[in-house]
Amino acid sequence: MRGEVAVGIGVVALAAAAGALVWLRRRLMVVTVFGLSMQPTLRAGERLLARRGTGATGDIVVVRNPKGDPPLLVKRLAAGPGEQLPAVLGGGVVPGGKVAVLGDNPRHSLDSRHFGLLPVTDVVGVALRRLGGGALPPAVHDDVLPESG
């Protein structure tokens, strides 16, 4: 009888662990930074833990690449719906359902300056931290984000 109880507990524990794994995979993702577009904030090869969903202006986000390859890009959310566009994107207000993204290294970044505004639904995650340690720093360039106030 005790053996059956132990097996039953083991099956329940295994099912709980599997359920937790599925839950985590739906909420979190791991992405690898490619290229120079986020230097000096992030370096090529760094891995990030990201929460699925959209972010706020100034967050480092993972977006679908409208050019297709690579399928995902890591960028800074420069402006969301109803917010002011940075001067480097011509100013104005971001229309509903759209976002602007920029790399922290403008000379080496494929971003909204090249492909325009993205649908909000193309933001697939918000970077939480570097894997292997280290918090994510804020924007490093004044020209990346619009002035507040």
N, C-alpha and C positions, 0 to 999 in steps of 0.2 A: 504494500500500500504506500509506504514512504517513497519507494522508487517511482511509482506512478505520479505522486505529488511533485517530486523533484523534476520529473520530465515535463509535467504540466507547467510548472513554474519556469522551466527553461524555455519552453515554447512561447509562453507569454512574454518573457524577457526578450527573446529573439524577435518576436512580432513588434514589440515596443521599440526596439532598436531600429528595425527596418522602417517603421513608421516615422521615427525621428529623423532618419536619414532622408526619407522622401520629403519630409517637411523642410529640412535644411536646404535640400537641392532646389526646392521651389522658391525659397527666400534668399539664398545666397549663391554667389558664383565667384569663380576665380578667373581672373584675366591676366594676361601677360602684356606688358607694355612693349610695343614695337616702335622703332624709329626714334627720331630726335624731337618730335613735336612737343613733348612735355618737359624737356630739359629747361632749367636745372632742377625742376620740382621732382620729376621722375626720370629714370634712366631706362634705356632699352634693356629688356630682360627681367626687369623687376616684375614681381607678381603681386597682384592686389586682390584683396577680399572685397567684394562689392555686394551690396544689398539690392535685390531686384526692385525696380520702381524708379520714379523720377526724383529729382533733387531740387535744390534751391540755387539761386544765383550764387556763383562762387564755388560750388561743389565740383569736384572732379567726377565726371560721369562716364559711363560706357554707353556708346551710341552705335546704332546700326550704320554701317558705311554705305552711303548712297552710291558710291562707285563700285561696291561689291567685294573688293579684295584689298586688304583682309576684311572679313565680314564685320568685325567690330573695331571701333576706334575709342581711345581714351582721350578725353578732352575736358576743358573747363566749361561749365555752363555759364555763358556770358549774359544771357537774358532770357526770361521766360515770357509767357503770354501777358501782354499789357505792360511790360517793362520797357524802359528805354534801351535802345540798341547802343552798343559802344560806338564811338566816333569812327573806328576803323571799319565798321560795317555800315557807315553812312548815316547813323543817327535814326531818329524816328522811334516808333513804338512797334513792338513785336505783336503781330496779329494773334488772335485767339487760336489755340491749337498748335502753335509753332514755338520753337526755341532756337536760340543762337548758341553755337559752340565755337570755342577758339582754343588753339593750343597755346601753351605758355611760351613757346619758342616760335614766334611768328614767321621767321625765315624758313622754317623747316616743318610747317604744319599744313596739312590738308584739313580745312575746316570751313566754317560758314562763309569765309571770304571767298572760297572757291566753289562751294556747292550750294550756297544760300541757306535759308532757314530750314530746319528739319521739323517734321511732325513730332509733337510731344511723344507720340507712341514709339518713336525711334530711340528714345532714351530708355535703355533696358536695365540700367543699374547705376548706383551711386557708390563710389569707392569709399570704403570705411577705413582701411589701413593697409599698409604694406604687409605682405606675408613675410615672416621672419623678423618681424618687429618694426617699430617705427610708425609714428603718427604721420598723417599727411599734412604738409604745411599749406598755408593759405596762398592765394595768388601772389606771384612774385613781381609782376609787371603792372604798373599803373595803367597802361594802355589796354590791358586785357578786359577790364571790367569798367562799366560806366561809373562816373563819380556818384557817390551817394549824396542825398540831400536834396 
